[in-house]
Protein backbone atom coordinates (compact mmCIF):
# COMPACT_ATOMS: atom_id res chain seq x y z
CA UNK A 1 0.00 0.00 0.00
CA UNK A 2 1.24 3.45 -0.94
CA UNK A 3 0.41 6.30 1.42
CA UNK A 4 -0.42 9.46 -0.51
CA UNK A 5 -0.97 13.04 0.65
CA UNK A 6 -2.95 15.35 -1.61
CA UNK A 7 -2.39 18.98 -0.65
CA UNK A 8 -4.17 21.66 -2.68
CA UNK A 9 -6.58 24.48 -1.84
CA UNK A 10 -8.78 23.67 -4.87
CA UNK A 11 -11.42 21.13 -3.87
CA UNK A 12 -11.86 19.94 -7.45
CA UNK A 13 -8.31 18.57 -7.41
CA UNK A 14 -9.11 16.39 -4.41
CA UNK A 15 -12.24 14.99 -6.03
CA UNK A 16 -10.75 13.83 -9.31
CA UNK A 17 -7.61 12.47 -7.64
CA UNK A 18 -9.76 10.47 -5.19
CA UNK A 19 -11.58 8.91 -8.14
CA UNK A 20 -8.37 8.31 -10.07
CA UNK A 21 -6.66 6.50 -7.19
CA UNK A 22 -9.73 4.28 -6.68
CA UNK A 23 -9.56 3.33 -10.35
CA UNK A 24 -5.85 2.63 -10.07
CA UNK A 25 -6.47 0.36 -7.07
CA UNK A 26 -8.96 -1.62 -9.16
CA UNK A 27 -6.91 -1.81 -12.35
CA UNK A 28 -3.32 -2.22 -11.11
CA UNK A 29 -1.50 -4.34 -8.48
CA UNK A 30 -1.10 -1.22 -6.32
CA UNK A 31 -3.30 0.00 -3.49
CA UNK A 32 -3.37 3.46 -1.95
CA UNK A 33 -4.38 5.30 1.22
CA UNK A 34 -5.10 8.99 0.68
CA UNK A 35 -4.93 11.83 3.18
CA UNK A 36 -6.29 15.21 2.13
CA UNK A 37 -4.94 18.64 3.11
CA UNK A 38 -6.08 22.04 1.87
CA UNK A 39 -3.00 24.04 2.81
CA UNK A 40 0.69 23.46 3.39
CA UNK A 41 0.52 24.39 7.06
CA UNK A 42 -1.81 21.48 7.86
CA UNK A 43 0.39 19.03 5.96
CA UNK A 44 3.49 20.15 7.87
CA UNK A 45 1.58 19.92 11.17
CA UNK A 46 0.66 16.33 10.27
CA UNK A 47 4.34 15.56 9.70
CA UNK A 48 5.28 17.01 13.07
CA UNK A 49 2.53 15.20 15.02
CA UNK A 50 2.79 11.75 13.46
CA UNK A 51 5.46 9.14 12.84
CA UNK A 52 8.43 10.21 10.73
CA UNK A 53 8.04 9.70 6.98
CA UNK A 54 4.23 9.28 6.92
CA UNK A 55 3.90 9.31 3.10
CA UNK A 56 5.41 7.72 0.01
CA UNK A 57 3.91 10.27 -2.41
CA UNK A 58 2.99 13.96 -2.06
CA UNK A 59 0.79 15.65 -4.65
CA UNK A 60 1.24 19.36 -4.00
CA UNK A 61 -0.51 22.31 -5.53
CA UNK A 62 1.98 25.14 -5.93
CA UNK A 63 -0.32 28.18 -5.85
CA UNK A 64 -2.06 27.93 -2.47
CA UNK A 65 -3.25 30.39 0.15
CA UNK A 66 -0.66 30.66 2.91
CA UNK A 67 2.66 29.03 2.16
CA UNK A 68 3.13 27.77 -1.38
CA UNK A 69 3.59 24.16 -2.41
CA UNK A 70 7.29 24.76 -3.03
CA UNK A 71 7.74 26.29 0.44
CA UNK A 72 5.86 23.33 1.91
CA UNK A 73 8.14 20.90 0.09
CA UNK A 74 11.25 22.78 1.24
CA UNK A 75 10.17 22.45 4.89
CA UNK A 76 9.37 18.74 4.46
CA UNK A 77 12.75 18.08 2.84
CA UNK A 78 14.46 19.88 5.74
CA UNK A 79 12.76 17.75 8.45
CA UNK A 80 14.40 15.77 6.72
CA UNK A 81 12.32 13.61 4.40
CA UNK A 82 14.46 13.01 1.33
CA UNK A 83 12.64 9.89 0.15
CA UNK A 84 9.06 11.05 -0.30
CA UNK A 85 8.26 11.49 -4.00
CA UNK A 86 6.70 14.82 -4.93
CA UNK A 87 4.40 15.64 -7.84
CA UNK A 88 3.72 19.36 -8.23
CA UNK A 89 0.51 20.66 -9.81
CA UNK A 90 0.57 24.26 -11.09
CA UNK A 91 -1.40 26.58 -13.34
CA UNK A 92 1.71 27.92 -15.06
CA UNK A 93 5.28 26.75 -15.79
CA UNK A 94 7.06 29.72 -14.16
CA UNK A 95 7.91 27.80 -10.96
CA UNK A 96 9.53 24.87 -12.78
CA UNK A 97 13.14 25.89 -12.19
CA UNK A 98 12.54 26.77 -8.54
CA UNK A 99 10.89 23.39 -7.96
CA UNK A 100 14.13 21.62 -8.89
CA UNK A 101 15.56 22.62 -5.49
CA UNK A 102 13.34 20.01 -3.79
CA UNK A 103 13.89 17.30 -6.41
CA UNK A 104 10.29 16.61 -7.47
CA UNK A 105 9.37 13.50 -9.41
CA UNK A 106 7.17 15.52 -11.75
CA UNK A 107 5.90 19.04 -12.45
CA UNK A 108 2.49 18.98 -14.16
CA UNK A 109 0.29 21.79 -15.47
CA UNK A 110 -3.36 22.00 -14.47
CA UNK A 111 -5.76 20.74 -15.61
CA UNK A 112 -3.91 17.43 -15.80
CA UNK A 113 -5.51 14.88 -18.15
CA UNK A 114 -6.45 11.67 -16.29
CA UNK A 115 -4.48 9.51 -18.71
CA UNK A 116 -1.33 11.59 -18.11
CA UNK A 117 -1.63 11.41 -14.32
CA UNK A 118 -2.39 7.69 -14.49
CA UNK A 119 0.72 7.04 -16.55
CA UNK A 120 2.90 9.15 -14.23
CA UNK A 121 1.58 7.45 -11.09
CA UNK A 122 2.08 3.93 -12.45
CA UNK A 123 5.63 4.89 -13.42
CA UNK A 124 6.20 6.32 -9.94
CA UNK A 125 4.85 3.21 -8.18
CA UNK A 126 7.10 1.03 -10.32
CA UNK A 127 10.07 3.23 -9.45
CA UNK A 128 9.39 3.08 -5.71
CA UNK A 129 8.78 -0.68 -5.79
CA UNK A 130 12.09 -1.36 -7.53
CA UNK A 131 14.18 1.09 -5.48
CA UNK A 132 15.57 -1.78 -3.41
CA UNK A 133 18.15 0.37 -1.64
CA UNK A 134 15.51 2.78 -0.32
CA UNK A 135 12.27 0.80 -0.21
CA UNK A 136 11.20 -2.80 0.20
CA UNK A 137 7.83 -4.33 -0.57
CA UNK A 138 6.47 -7.04 1.76
CA UNK A 139 3.24 -9.02 1.57
CA UNK A 140 1.31 -8.64 4.82
CA UNK A 141 -2.26 -9.87 5.30
CA UNK A 142 -3.02 -9.91 1.56
CA UNK A 143 -1.62 -6.39 1.04
CA UNK A 144 1.61 -5.19 -0.51
CA UNK A 145 3.20 -2.92 2.11
CA UNK A 146 5.93 -0.50 1.04
CA UNK A 147 8.51 0.08 3.80
CA UNK A 148 11.44 2.42 3.85
CA UNK A 149 14.52 0.30 4.32
CA UNK A 150 15.86 2.73 6.93
CA UNK A 151 12.70 2.27 9.02
CA UNK A 152 13.37 -1.44 9.53
CA UNK A 153 15.12 -2.21 12.83
CA UNK A 154 15.42 -5.97 12.50
CA UNK A 155 14.12 -9.10 10.81
CA UNK A 156 13.68 -12.07 13.13
CA UNK A 157 12.76 -15.66 12.39
CA UNK A 158 9.55 -16.69 14.13
CA UNK A 159 10.27 -19.74 16.27
CA UNK A 160 7.10 -21.80 16.39
CA UNK A 161 6.25 -25.27 15.16
CA UNK A 162 3.23 -23.91 13.30
CA UNK A 163 5.09 -20.92 11.81
CA UNK A 164 7.41 -22.45 9.24
CA UNK A 165 9.16 -19.84 7.06
CA UNK A 166 7.64 -16.97 9.03
CA UNK A 167 9.58 -13.78 9.71
CA UNK A 168 8.90 -10.81 11.96
CA UNK A 169 9.80 -7.51 10.28
CA UNK A 170 10.22 -4.97 13.08
CA UNK A 171 9.93 -1.21 12.59
CA UNK A 172 9.70 1.56 15.18
CA UNK A 173 5.96 1.85 14.52
CA UNK A 174 4.83 -1.78 14.30
CA UNK A 175 5.69 -5.38 13.45
CA UNK A 176 4.76 -7.43 10.39
CA UNK A 177 4.63 -11.24 10.37
CA UNK A 178 5.36 -12.32 6.79
CA UNK A 179 6.25 -15.47 4.87
CA UNK A 180 9.89 -15.73 3.86
CA UNK A 181 13.33 -17.08 4.72
CA UNK A 182 16.31 -15.48 6.39
CA UNK A 183 18.49 -16.22 3.37
CA UNK A 184 16.04 -14.39 1.11
CA UNK A 185 16.45 -11.18 3.13
CA UNK A 186 20.17 -11.61 3.74
CA UNK A 187 20.52 -11.64 -0.04
CA UNK A 188 18.03 -8.82 -0.62
CA UNK A 189 19.25 -6.29 1.97
CA UNK A 190 22.60 -4.51 1.66
CA UNK A 191 24.61 -2.92 4.49
CA UNK A 192 23.90 -1.54 7.05
CA UNK A 193 21.88 -4.76 7.47
CA UNK A 194 23.87 -7.57 9.03
CA UNK A 195 22.97 -11.09 10.17
CA UNK A 196 24.12 -11.47 13.78
CA UNK A 197 22.53 -14.84 14.48
CA UNK A 198 20.99 -17.60 12.37
CA UNK A 199 17.59 -16.15 13.23
CA UNK A 200 18.29 -12.38 13.40
CA UNK A 201 19.21 -9.63 10.92
CA UNK A 202 19.70 -6.14 12.39
CA UNK A 203 19.97 -2.67 10.90
CA UNK A 204 23.19 -1.20 12.30
CA UNK A 205 21.67 2.28 12.09
CA UNK A 206 19.34 1.31 14.94
CA UNK A 207 21.90 -0.43 17.20
CA UNK A 208 22.32 1.54 20.43
CA UNK A 209 24.40 -0.79 22.64
CA UNK A 210 26.07 -4.15 22.35
CA UNK A 211 28.00 -6.68 24.38
CA UNK A 212 29.83 -9.82 23.34
CA UNK A 213 26.53 -11.69 23.51
CA UNK A 214 23.75 -9.32 22.44
CA UNK A 215 22.69 -6.03 20.86
CA UNK A 216 20.12 -3.51 22.08
CA UNK A 217 18.15 -1.66 19.42
CA UNK A 218 16.72 1.87 19.38
CA UNK A 219 13.29 0.57 20.47
CA UNK A 220 14.79 -1.36 23.41
CA UNK A 221 14.60 -4.81 21.81
CA UNK A 222 17.55 -7.08 22.62
CA UNK A 223 18.81 -9.77 20.23
CA UNK A 224 21.51 -12.42 20.64
CA UNK A 225 24.79 -12.38 18.74
CA UNK A 226 25.85 -15.84 17.57
CA UNK A 227 29.35 -16.91 18.57
CA UNK A 228 30.42 -17.28 14.96
CA UNK A 229 29.11 -13.77 14.18
CA UNK A 230 30.59 -11.87 17.14
CA UNK A 231 33.87 -10.76 15.55
CA UNK A 232 32.26 -9.88 12.21
CA UNK A 233 29.60 -7.81 14.00
CA UNK A 234 32.17 -5.91 16.06
CA UNK A 235 34.36 -5.15 13.02
CA UNK A 236 31.42 -4.21 10.77
CA UNK A 237 29.83 -1.98 13.40
CA UNK A 238 33.17 -0.19 13.96
CA UNK A 239 33.46 0.51 10.22
CA UNK A 240 29.84 1.68 10.15
CA UNK A 241 30.48 4.20 12.95
CA UNK A 242 33.64 5.49 11.24
CA UNK A 243 31.67 6.24 8.09
CA UNK A 244 29.19 8.31 10.13
CA UNK A 245 31.92 10.49 11.65
LUMZA-768700 format. One line per field, with one value per residue (C-alpha): x, z, y; residue number from 1. Coordinates in pm, 1 decimal. Layout:
BEGIN
xx: c(X ...) $
zz: c(Z ...) $
yy: c(Y ...) $
nr: c(NUM ...) $
END
This chain:
BEGIN
xx: c(0.0 124.3 41.5 -42.3 -96.7 -295.5 -238.6 -416.6 -657.6 -877.8 -1142.4 -1186.3 -830.7 -911.0 -1223.9 -1075.2 -761.1 -976.3 -1158.0 -837.0 -666.3 -972.9 -956.4 -584.5 -646.9 -896.4 -691.2 -331.5 -150.0 -110.5 -330.3 -336.6 -437.6 -510.1 -493.3 -628.7 -493.5 -608.5 -299.7 69.0 51.6 -181.0 39.4 349.1 158.0 65.7 434.1 528.0 253.3 279.1 545.7 842.7 803.8 423.4 390.1 540.6 391.4 298.9 79.4 123.5 -51.0 198.2 -31.6 -205.9 -324.7 -65.5 266.1 312.7 359.0 728.5 774.1 585.6 814.0 1125.1 1017.0 936.7 1275.1 1446.4 1276.4 1439.6 1232.5 1446.3 1264.3 906.3 826.4 669.6 440.1 371.7 50.8 56.6 -139.9 171.3 527.5 705.9 790.7 952.5 1314.1 1253.8 1089.1 1413.3 1556.0 1334.5 1389.3 1029.3 937.3 716.6 589.6 248.7 29.3 -336.1 -575.6 -390.8 -550.9 -644.6 -448.4 -133.5 -163.3 -239.4 72.2 289.9 157.6 208.3 562.8 620.5 485.0 710.3 1006.6 939.1 877.7 1209.3 1418.3 1557.2 1815.1 1550.6 1227.5 1120.3 782.5 647.3 324.1 131.0 -226.1 -301.9 -161.5 160.5 320.4 592.8 850.5 1144.5 1451.8 1586.2 1269.5 1337.0 1511.7 1541.9 1411.7 1368.5 1276.3 955.1 1026.9 710.1 624.7 322.6 509.5 740.7 915.7 763.7 958.2 889.9 979.9 1022.2 993.2 970.3 596.2 483.2 569.2 475.7 463.1 536.4 624.5 989.2 1332.6 1630.9 1849.4 1604.2 1644.8 2017.2 2052.1 1803.1 1925.4 2259.6 2461.4 2390.0 2187.6 2387.3 2296.6 2412.4 2253.1 2098.9 1758.5 1829.1 1920.8 1970.4 1997.2 2319.4 2166.5 1934.1 2189.7 2232.1 2439.9 2607.1 2800.3 2982.8 2653.3 2375.0 2269.5 2012.3 1815.5 1672.0 1329.2 1479.1 1460.0 1754.8 1881.1 2151.0 2479.1 2585.1 2935.0 3041.6 2911.0 3059.1 3387.0 3225.6 2960.0 3217.3 3435.8 3142.2 2983.1 3316.6 3346.3 2983.5 3048.4 3364.3 3166.7 2919.2 3192.0) $
zz: c(0.0 -94.3 142.4 -51.4 65.3 -161.4 -64.5 -267.9 -184.0 -487.5 -386.8 -744.7 -740.7 -440.8 -602.9 -930.7 -764.0 -519.4 -814.1 -1007.1 -719.0 -667.7 -1034.6 -1006.8 -707.1 -915.9 -1235.0 -1110.6 -847.8 -632.1 -348.7 -194.5 122.5 68.2 318.4 213.0 311.3 187.3 281.0 339.3 705.6 785.9 595.8 787.0 1117.0 1026.7 970.0 1307.1 1502.0 1345.8 1284.2 1072.7 698.3 691.7 309.8 1.2 -241.2 -206.0 -464.6 -399.8 -552.8 -592.8 -584.9 -247.0 15.2 291.1 216.0 -137.7 -241.3 -303.0 43.7 190.9 9.5 124.3 489.3 446.3 283.8 573.9 844.7 672.4 440.1 132.5 14.6 -30.3 -399.9 -492.9 -783.5 -823.4 -981.1 -1109.3 -1333.5 -1505.7 -1578.6 -1416.1 -1096.0 -1278.0 -1219.3 -853.7 -796.4 -889.2 -549.2 -378.6 -641.1 -747.1 -941.3 -1175.2 -1245.3 -1415.9 -1546.6 -1446.5 -1561.1 -1579.5 -1815.3 -1629.1 -1871.0 -1811.0 -1432.5 -1448.7 -1654.7 -1423.3 -1108.7 -1245.4 -1341.8 -994.0 -818.0 -1032.3 -944.8 -570.9 -578.6 -753.0 -548.0 -341.2 -164.4 -31.8 -20.7 19.7 -56.9 175.6 157.4 481.8 530.2 155.8 104.2 -50.6 210.9 104.1 379.7 384.6 432.2 692.9 901.6 953.2 1282.7 1250.1 1081.0 1312.6 1239.0 1413.3 1627.3 1639.1 1515.5 1330.5 1181.2 923.8 706.3 902.8 971.4 1196.4 1027.5 1307.5 1258.9 1517.5 1451.8 1430.0 1344.9 1038.6 1036.8 679.5 487.4 386.0 472.0 639.5 336.8 110.5 312.5 374.4 -4.4 -62.3 196.7 165.6 449.3 705.1 746.9 902.8 1017.3 1377.9 1448.1 1237.2 1323.4 1340.1 1092.3 1239.0 1089.6 1229.8 1209.3 1494.3 1719.9 2042.8 2263.6 2234.8 2438.3 2333.7 2351.0 2244.5 2086.1 2207.6 1942.4 1938.1 2047.5 2341.4 2181.1 2262.1 2023.1 2064.5 1874.1 1757.0 1856.8 1495.6 1417.8 1713.6 1554.6 1221.2 1400.0 1606.1 1301.7 1077.2 1340.1 1396.5 1022.0 1014.6 1295.1 1124.5 809.1 1012.6 1165.5) $
yy: c(0.0 345.4 629.9 946.3 1304.4 1535.1 1897.9 2165.8 2448.3 2366.7 2113.1 1994.3 1857.2 1638.6 1499.2 1383.3 1247.0 1046.9 890.6 831.2 649.8 428.1 333.0 262.6 36.3 -162.4 -181.5 -222.2 -434.3 -122.1 0.3 346.2 529.6 899.4 1182.9 1521.3 1863.7 2204.3 2404.2 2346.4 2439.3 2147.9 1902.9 2014.9 1992.2 1633.1 1555.7 1701.1 1519.9 1175.5 913.7 1020.6 970.2 927.8 931.4 771.5 1026.5 1395.9 1564.9 1936.0 2231.0 2514.4 2817.6 2792.8 3038.8 3065.8 2903.1 2776.6 2415.7 2475.7 2629.0 2333.2 2090.3 2277.7 2245.0 1874.2 1808.2 1988.1 1775.1 1576.7 1361.1 1301.4 989.0 1105.1 1148.6 1482.1 1564.2 1936.3 2066.4 2426.0 2658.4 2791.9 2675.5 2972.4 2779.8 2487.0 2588.6 2677.3 2339.5 2161.7 2261.7 2001.3 1729.6 1661.3 1349.8 1551.9 1904.2 1898.1 2178.9 2200.5 2073.9 1743.0 1487.9 1167.2 950.9 1158.9 1141.0 768.7 704.0 915.0 744.7 393.3 488.9 631.8 320.7 103.2 323.4 307.9 -68.3 -136.1 109.3 -177.9 36.6 277.5 79.8 -280.1 -433.0 -704.3 -901.6 -864.5 -986.8 -991.5 -639.1 -519.4 -292.3 -49.8 7.5 242.5 30.0 273.3 227.1 -144.5 -221.2 -596.6 -910.3 -1206.6 -1565.6 -1668.7 -1973.6 -2180.0 -2526.7 -2391.3 -2092.4 -2244.8 -1983.8 -1696.6 -1378.1 -1080.5 -751.2 -497.3 -120.6 155.5 185.5 -178.1 -538.0 -743.4 -1123.9 -1232.3 -1546.5 -1573.2 -1708.0 -1547.9 -1622.0 -1438.6 -1118.2 -1161.3 -1163.5 -881.6 -629.0 -451.1 -292.2 -153.8 -476.0 -757.4 -1109.5 -1146.6 -1483.8 -1759.8 -1615.0 -1237.9 -963.0 -614.5 -267.5 -120.0 228.1 131.3 -43.0 154.4 -79.1 -415.5 -668.0 -982.4 -1168.7 -931.6 -602.6 -351.2 -166.0 187.3 56.9 -135.8 -481.4 -708.2 -977.0 -1242.4 -1238.2 -1584.0 -1691.2 -1727.6 -1376.6 -1186.7 -1076.4 -988.0 -781.3 -590.7 -514.6 -420.7 -197.5 -19.1 51.1 167.7 420.1 548.8 624.0 830.9 1049.2) $
nr: c(1 2 3 4 5 6 7 8 9 10 11 12 13 14 15 16 17 18 19 20 21 22 23 24 25 26 27 28 29 30 31 32 33 34 35 36 37 38 39 40 41 42 43 44 45 46 47 48 49 50 51 52 53 54 55 56 57 58 59 60 61 62 63 64 65 66 67 68 69 70 71 72 73 74 75 76 77 78 79 80 81 82 83 84 85 86 87 88 89 90 91 92 93 94 95 96 97 98 99 100 101 102 103 104 105 106 107 108 109 110 111 112 113 114 115 116 117 118 119 120 121 122 123 124 125 126 127 128 129 130 131 132 133 134 135 136 137 138 139 140 141 142 143 144 145 146 147 148 149 150 151 152 153 154 155 156 157 158 159 160 161 162 163 164 165 166 167 168 169 170 171 172 173 174 175 176 177 178 179 180 181 182 183 184 185 186 187 188 189 190 191 192 193 194 195 196 197 198 199 200 201 202 203 204 205 206 207 208 209 210 211 212 213 214 215 216 217 218 219 220 221 222 223 224 225 226 227 228 229 230 231 232 233 234 235 236 237 238 239 240 241 242 243 244 245) $
END
